[in-house]
Amino acid sequence: MEKLNPREINTTALAFLGDAVYEIYARKYVMDSGQQNADRLHKAAIKYVCAAGQAKAVKSLMADFLSEEEVGLIKRARNRKTASKARSADAVTYKLATAFEALMGFLYLDGQSQRLEEVVLEALKRIEE
């Protein structure tokens, strides 16, 4: 499989991949609580993967946790014009959530697995606050 350079990929495509990457981390985080009922697991995961949760996390992370390069990517992704519309969130929240997912996709494709895990765990923690 060819290694992709995430710096050359548009932020919408990064968000496409980042959505899946983050979803796995969020589901594992919820499973670590000891819950095994699939319906309850799904309901518990929603607060972490919904647009509002992701937007809350990314706003908080931008203030004091992310690098300059990461903040730049988020701003670029947030400001990108998209044809898709938010289904369950206002436009600002949806754009922030998409920007968060773009960061997840970027870190994953760039092979920054340790940084990805640091950012995800901090995001999950801040969503709970």
Buried (B, 14 or more C-beta within 10 A) or exposed (E): EEEEEBEEBEBBBBBBBBBEBBBEBBBEBBEEEEEEEEEEBEEBBEBBBBBBBBBBBBBBBBEEBBEEEBBEBBEBBBEBEBEEEBEEBEEEBBBBBBBBBBBBBBBBBBEBEEBBEEBBEBBBEBBEE
